[in-house]
Amino acid sequence: MKINADWHRTNKMPRCPTMDQRVVWHVAHAKNCSCRPLDGKMLGEIKKRKIKV
């Protein structure tokens, strides 16, 4: 898996993020970087919200 360092540098996770902010960040991350797959609780939350990744 390759990290998109430029994307990570310009898209920091907010400090003390809300669940909405976390979902938005992780969806954008999945679309722009392949350093790790979506899984666990976050994947469940994204599926619950019916967001396509």
Phi, psi and omega in degrees: 000133183254134179274140175263087186300322179298316180297315180298322181296324185261356182229074180282144174293133179299156177288132182051060185289148172284168178298322178300316180295320179296316180299312180301314181297313183293324176295313178298320180299315180298327181281336188245350185213142180245031183287338175197150182280157172288135177201180175061217185300320182293318178297319177299318179294319180294318178295320179300324180275000178058044179264132178275135178241000000 
